[in-house]
Amino acid sequence: MQKLIQIDTQLFQWINSYQNSFFDEIMIILSDRNILAAVIFCYFIYKFYKRGRGAFLLIGTVLTTFLMTDAFCFQVLKPTIKRYRPCYTLKNVNLPDGGCGGYFSLPSNHAANSAAILTTLFLFHRKRKYLVLLLLAIPIGYSRIYLGVHYPVDIFAGYVIGFTMAILVFALGNRFGLKLNHWRT
């Protein structure tokens, strides 16, 4: 376990050490929850226009997945695990955004929420071309390391939790008669 923590810390320091003003701005934008929310809102408007009532089911499933993932990570896991953010425990951490955030870092809510939302959207589409949705979570997670507020393991754990939560919500929705597979957009 100590070796994993050491590798995690070294990888964090390596990623966080490569800073420049251009990437600072990009990483801050990628890490901004409002940007992801705006993109998803535009997507929902498009789906309303294209699919009508089927979009309600999509939005409800995405919101349910997001709320369950966010609450589970923030209110259950973080206070239980109590791993402090690298910006609180390490010296010389670059913080281009200026702040460190809350005390606990494991798992990353940004990584978990983005993976949960994007996996849910993929499950609704289930077409190979929509696999790119899953890849959109990667730069969001990377930005959290770059900005000095998460270790790589925090990000990986967030991805696993978000992916799992999306599959669970989708499966339960189908199990309880929502027929989410029927409404694929």
Long-range contacts (C-beta under 8 A, 24 or more apart in sequence): 4-153, 8-151, 8-152, 8-153, 9-86, 9-90, 9-151, 11-151, 11-152, 12-86, 12-90, 12-145, 12-150, 12-151, 12-152, 13-90, 15-142, 15-145, 15-146, 15-152, 16-86, 16-93, 16-94, 16-145, 16-146, 16-148, 17-94, 19-94, 19-96, 19-146, 23-146, 24-96, 26-143, 27-96, 27-97, 27-142, 27-143, 27-146, 27-147, 28-96, 28-97, 28-143, 28-147, 30-139, 30-140, 30-142, 30-143, 31-97, 31-110, 31-140, 31-143, 31-144, 31-147, 33-110, 36-114, 36-117, 36-140, 40-117, 43-121, 47-185, 50-185, 51-183, 51-185, 54-183, 54-185, 55-185, 57-178, 57-180, 57-183, 58-121, 58-124, 58-183, 58-185, 61-120, 61-124, 61-169, 61-170, 61-173, 61-178, 61-180, 62-117, 62-120, 62-121, 64-169, 65-116, 65-117, 65-119, 65-120, 65-165, 65-166, 65-169, 65-170, 66-113, 66-116, 66-117, 68-116, 68-165, 68-169, 69-112, 69-113, 69-116, 69-161, 69-162, 69-165, 69-166, 70-109, 70-112, 70-113, 72-161, 72-165, 73-107, 73-108, 73-109, 73-112, 73-113, 73-158, 73-161, 74-109, 77-106, 77-107, 77-161, 78-102, 78-104, 78-105, 78-106, 78-107, 79-104, 81-106, 81-107, 83-151, 83-154, 85-149, 85-150, 86-148, 86-149, 86-150, 86-151, 87-148, 87-149, 93-148, 94-148, 95-147, 95-148, 95-149, 96-146, 96-147, 96-148, 97-147, 97-149, 100-148, 100-149, 101-149, 105-149, 105-150, 105-151, 105-154, 106-151, 106-153, 106-154, 106-157, 107-154, 107-157, 107-158, 107-161, 108-141, 108-144, 108-150, 108-154, 108-155, 108-157, 108-158, 109-158, 110-140, 110-141, 110-143, 110-144, 110-150, 110-158, 111-137, 111-140, 111-141, 111-144, 111-150, 111-154, 111-155, 111-156, 111-157, 111-158, 111-159, 111-162, 112-157, 112-158, 112-159, 112-161, 112-162, 112-165, 113-158, 113-162, 114-140, 114-141, 114-162, 115-158, 115-159, 115-160, 115-161, 115-162, 115-163, 115-166, 116-161, 116-162, 116-163, 116-165, 116-166, 117-162, 117-166, 119-162, 119-163, 119-166, 119-167, 120-166, 120-169, 120-170, 123-166, 123-167, 123-170, 123-180, 124-180, 124-183, 124-184, 124-185, 125-184, 125-185, 126-184, 137-162
